[in-house]
């Protein structure tokens, strides 16, 4: 079992383009500890095993003994079309599975936010179908591009309201989350007194309140300072839901996502696993630049 675990850990780390040092930082252990795990010299604690399964978005059985994972279909997008003054989505087809971490890329105006609004049910398509294998009210969370916060509320009041709407209010958990997102000192501050980065952190916290099956993040790092960006990536490491993230920020994304989808000219112009991209000695940014410049042929 030690050898299987060590092999699995090494493969997962390499797929994510993570060095032993990089993984050690996420786990708050030494690089030597990671090296010993991979070499089968020692085994990590149960807590560290659970954290590893979260970081790599894999089941413990897969991590420990290499047992194949069963991915369930979560979302089906079939021949989706949407026009405003001009056609934005031409013929979008996409299947999304459990435990995936998807970066949704594309130029400005390519229809990424429109596609998210359609998934959320905030917009009706002209043609096509979206099949959701989850309960939208209970299993879907979103962090919008714009902060939907009430300026005249205190931070704790906004958090209480949002948690109550999501039917998951817990005063102790609220305090813990504020500390985790380094907002505990802003507990009693009015929303309008927060910096832009603090507002984005609060929006992220609210999106993370309720465990669900699908988390959608629309340009989450826009307006964030460096501290907030670090907190963002650290938080995502522990999300068990499938995550779809619209982003133009290529910083750190090679170490988080498992799949990259490119939306271009109204269709899915690229859909690749990050492991395959890395096996071709490319970063996600390099893959994106190459694909986005190519014609569809």
C-alpha positions as CSV (number, residue, x, y, z in Angstrom):
1,X,0.0,0.0,0.0
2,X,2.9,2.3,0.8
3,X,4.3,1.9,-2.7
4,X,0.9,2.4,-4.3
5,X,0.2,5.6,-2.3
6,X,3.7,7.0,-3.0
7,X,3.2,6.4,-6.7
8,X,-0.2,7.9,-6.7
9,X,1.0,11.0,-4.8
10,X,3.9,11.5,-7.2
11,X,1.6,11.2,-10.3
12,X,-1.0,13.5,-8.9
13,X,1.6,16.1,-7.9
14,X,3.2,16.0,-11.3
15,X,-0.1,16.3,-13.1
16,X,-0.7,19.5,-11.2
17,X,2.8,20.7,-12.0
18,X,3.5,20.9,-8.3
19,X,7.0,20.5,-6.8
20,X,7.5,18.7,-3.6
21,X,8.2,22.1,-2.0
22,X,5.0,23.5,-3.5
23,X,2.9,20.7,-2.1
24,X,4.6,20.9,1.3
25,X,3.6,24.6,1.6
26,X,0.0,23.7,1.0
27,X,0.1,21.1,3.7
28,X,2.3,23.1,6.1
29,X,4.9,20.4,6.3
30,X,8.5,20.1,5.2
31,X,9.6,19.1,1.7
32,X,11.3,16.1,3.3
33,X,8.0,14.9,4.6
34,X,6.5,14.8,1.1
35,X,9.6,13.1,-0.2
36,X,9.4,10.4,2.6
37,X,5.7,9.8,1.7
38,X,6.5,9.3,-1.9
39,X,9.3,7.0,-1.2
40,X,7.2,4.9,1.2
41,X,9.4,5.6,4.2
42,X,6.5,7.0,6.3
43,X,2.8,7.5,6.0
44,X,1.0,10.8,6.5
45,X,-1.5,11.3,9.3
46,X,-5.2,10.8,8.6
47,X,-5.7,14.6,8.6
48,X,-3.0,15.0,5.9
49,X,-4.5,12.2,3.9
50,X,-7.9,14.0,3.9
51,X,-6.2,17.3,3.0
52,X,-4.4,15.6,0.1
53,X,-7.7,14.1,-1.2
54,X,-9.1,17.7,-1.1
55,X,-6.1,19.3,-2.8
56,X,-6.1,16.8,-5.7
57,X,-9.9,16.4,-5.8
58,X,-9.7,12.6,-5.6
59,X,-11.2,9.9,-3.4
60,X,-9.2,8.3,-0.7
61,X,-9.5,4.9,-2.3
62,X,-7.9,6.3,-5.4
63,X,-5.1,8.1,-3.5
64,X,-4.3,5.1,-1.3
65,X,-4.7,2.0,-3.5
66,X,-5.2,3.4,-7.0
67,X,-8.9,2.3,-7.2
68,X,-10.6,3.9,-10.2
69,X,-12.8,6.8,-9.4
70,X,-16.4,7.0,-10.5
71,X,-17.2,10.4,-12.0
72,X,-20.9,11.2,-12.2
73,X,-22.4,13.4,-14.8
74,X,-23.3,16.7,-13.2
75,X,-24.2,19.1,-16.0
76,X,-25.0,18.6,-19.7
77,X,-25.0,21.5,-22.2
78,X,-26.4,20.6,-25.5
79,X,-26.4,22.7,-28.7
80,X,-26.8,25.9,-26.7
81,X,-27.5,29.1,-28.7
82,X,-28.0,32.6,-27.5
83,X,-28.2,36.0,-29.4
84,X,-28.6,39.6,-28.3
85,X,-27.8,42.2,-31.0
86,X,-25.6,39.5,-32.5
87,X,-25.1,35.8,-31.9
88,X,-23.0,35.2,-28.8
89,X,-23.3,31.4,-28.4
90,X,-23.5,29.4,-31.6
91,X,-23.5,25.8,-30.7
92,X,-22.1,25.1,-27.2
93,X,-21.8,21.5,-26.1
94,X,-20.2,20.5,-22.8
95,X,-20.4,17.8,-20.2
96,X,-19.3,18.5,-16.6
97,X,-18.6,15.7,-14.1
98,X,-18.2,15.6,-10.3
99,X,-14.9,16.5,-8.7
100,X,-13.8,18.5,-11.8
101,X,-11.9,21.8,-11.6
102,X,-12.6,23.6,-14.8
103,X,-11.0,26.9,-16.0
104,X,-13.4,28.5,-18.5
105,X,-11.2,30.7,-20.8
106,X,-12.0,33.1,-23.6
107,X,-11.5,36.6,-24.8
108,X,-13.7,39.4,-23.6
109,X,-17.1,39.2,-25.3
110,X,-16.7,35.5,-26.1
111,X,-19.9,34.6,-24.1
112,X,-18.4,33.1,-20.9
113,X,-20.6,35.2,-18.6
114,X,-23.6,34.6,-20.8
115,X,-23.1,30.8,-20.6
116,X,-22.9,31.1,-16.8
117,X,-26.1,33.0,-16.6
118,X,-27.8,30.3,-18.7
119,X,-26.4,27.6,-16.4
120,X,-27.7,29.6,-13.4
121,X,-31.2,29.9,-15.0
122,X,-31.0,33.7,-15.0
123,X,-31.3,33.8,-18.8
124,X,-33.2,31.7,-21.3
125,X,-31.5,30.2,-24.3
126,X,-32.7,30.6,-27.9
127,X,-32.1,27.0,-28.6
128,X,-30.5,24.0,-27.0
129,X,-30.8,22.4,-23.6
130,X,-29.2,22.4,-20.2
131,X,-29.6,19.3,-18.1
132,X,-28.8,19.8,-14.4
133,X,-28.2,16.6,-12.4
134,X,-28.4,18.5,-9.1
135,X,-30.9,20.7,-7.2
136,X,-30.2,24.3,-8.2
137,X,-31.4,25.8,-4.9
138,X,-29.3,23.5,-2.6
139,X,-26.4,22.4,-4.7
140,X,-25.3,25.4,-6.7
141,X,-23.3,28.4,-5.5
142,X,-21.9,31.3,-7.4
143,X,-19.4,34.2,-6.9
144,X,-20.4,36.8,-9.4
145,X,-18.0,39.2,-11.1
146,X,-19.7,42.2,-9.3
147,X,-19.9,42.1,-5.5
148,X,-23.5,41.8,-4.5
149,X,-23.1,43.3,-1.0
150,X,-25.2,45.9,0.9
151,X,-23.0,48.9,1.6
152,X,-25.0,50.0,4.7
153,X,-24.7,46.6,6.4
154,X,-22.0,45.5,8.8
155,X,-19.9,42.6,7.7
156,X,-21.5,40.2,10.2
157,X,-25.0,41.4,9.2
158,X,-24.3,40.7,5.5
159,X,-22.9,37.3,6.4
160,X,-25.8,36.5,8.6
161,X,-28.3,37.5,5.9
162,X,-26.6,35.5,3.2
163,X,-26.3,32.4,5.4
164,X,-30.0,32.7,6.4
165,X,-31.0,32.9,2.7
166,X,-29.0,29.8,2.0
167,X,-30.5,28.1,5.1
168,X,-27.1,27.4,6.6
169,X,-26.6,30.0,9.3
170,X,-24.3,28.9,12.2
171,X,-22.9,31.7,14.4
172,X,-19.8,29.7,15.4
173,X,-19.1,28.8,11.8
174,X,-19.5,32.4,10.7
175,X,-16.9,33.5,13.2
176,X,-14.5,30.8,12.0
177,X,-15.0,31.7,8.4
178,X,-14.3,35.4,9.0
179,X,-11.1,34.4,10.7
180,X,-10.2,32.0,7.9
181,X,-10.7,34.7,5.3
182,X,-8.9,37.2,7.5
183,X,-12.0,39.4,7.9
184,X,-12.4,38.9,11.7
185,X,-11.0,42.4,12.4
186,X,-13.7,43.8,10.0
187,X,-16.5,42.0,11.9
188,X,-18.3,45.2,12.8
189,X,-17.3,47.4,9.9
190,X,-19.8,48.7,7.4
191,X,-19.4,47.2,3.9
192,X,-18.6,50.5,2.4
193,X,-15.6,50.8,4.7
194,X,-14.0,47.7,3.3
195,X,-11.2,47.8,0.7
196,X,-11.9,46.3,-2.8
197,X,-9.9,43.2,-1.8
198,X,-11.8,42.7,1.4
199,X,-15.1,42.9,-0.5
200,X,-14.0,40.3,-2.9
201,X,-12.9,38.0,0.0
202,X,-16.3,38.5,1.6
203,X,-18.0,37.6,-1.7
204,X,-15.9,34.5,-1.9
205,X,-16.7,33.6,1.7
206,X,-20.5,33.9,1.0
207,X,-20.1,31.7,-2.1
208,X,-18.4,29.0,0.0
209,X,-20.9,29.1,2.9
210,X,-22.9,26.1,1.8
211,X,-21.4,22.8,0.7
212,X,-22.9,21.9,-2.7
213,X,-22.2,20.1,-5.9
214,X,-21.3,23.0,-8.2
215,X,-19.4,26.2,-7.5
216,X,-19.2,28.8,-10.3
217,X,-16.7,31.7,-9.9
218,X,-16.9,34.6,-12.4
219,X,-13.6,36.5,-12.6
220,X,-13.0,35.9,-8.8
221,X,-9.6,37.5,-8.6
222,X,-10.5,40.8,-10.3
223,X,-10.1,43.6,-7.7
224,X,-8.2,41.3,-5.3
225,X,-5.0,42.4,-3.7
226,X,-2.1,39.8,-3.4
227,X,-3.2,38.7,0.1
228,X,-6.7,38.1,-1.1
229,X,-5.5,36.2,-4.1
230,X,-3.4,33.9,-1.9
231,X,-6.4,33.3,0.4
232,X,-8.6,32.5,-2.7
233,X,-6.3,29.8,-4.0
234,X,-5.8,28.3,-0.5
235,X,-9.6,28.2,-0.1
236,X,-10.2,26.5,-3.4
237,X,-7.8,23.7,-2.5
238,X,-10.4,22.5,0.0
239,X,-13.5,22.7,-2.1
240,X,-15.1,19.3,-2.7
241,X,-17.6,20.5,-5.2
242,X,-17.0,20.7,-9.0
243,X,-15.7,24.2,-9.7
244,X,-16.1,26.2,-12.9
245,X,-14.0,29.4,-12.9
246,X,-14.0,32.1,-15.5
247,X,-10.6,33.8,-15.3
248,X,-8.1,35.9,-17.2
249,X,-5.6,35.5,-14.3
250,X,-3.0,32.8,-15.2
251,X,-1.2,33.2,-12.0
252,X,-1.2,29.8,-10.1
253,X,-3.9,28.2,-12.3
254,X,-1.6,25.4,-13.5
255,X,-1.5,24.1,-9.9
256,X,-5.2,24.0,-9.3
257,X,-7.4,23.1,-12.4
258,X,-7.8,19.7,-13.8
259,X,-9.4,20.7,-17.1
260,X,-9.4,23.8,-19.4
261,X,-12.3,24.8,-21.7
262,X,-11.9,27.5,-24.3
263,X,-14.9,29.4,-25.6
264,X,-14.3,31.1,-28.9
265,X,-16.6,32.2,-31.8
266,X,-19.6,30.9,-30.0
267,X,-18.4,27.3,-29.6
268,X,-16.1,25.2,-27.5
269,X,-12.9,25.6,-29.4
270,X,-10.7,23.7,-27.0
271,X,-11.3,21.2,-24.2
272,X,-8.2,19.6,-22.6
273,X,-7.1,18.0,-19.4
274,X,-4.4,20.0,-17.6
275,X,-2.3,16.8,-17.3
276,X,-2.2,16.5,-21.1
277,X,-1.2,20.2,-21.5
278,X,1.6,19.7,-19.0
279,X,2.7,16.5,-20.7
280,X,3.3,18.6,-23.8
281,X,5.5,20.9,-21.8
282,X,3.0,23.7,-22.0
283,X,1.5,25.9,-19.3
284,X,-2.2,26.7,-19.4
285,X,-1.4,30.2,-20.6
286,X,0.7,28.9,-23.5
287,X,-2.0,26.5,-24.5
288,X,-4.6,29.2,-24.4
289,X,-2.6,31.7,-26.4
290,X,-2.0,29.0,-29.1
291,X,-5.6,27.9,-29.3
292,X,-7.1,31.3,-29.2
293,X,-4.9,32.5,-32.1
294,X,-5.8,29.5,-34.3
295,X,-8.7,29.4,-36.6
296,X,-11.2,26.6,-36.1
297,X,-10.4,25.2,-39.5
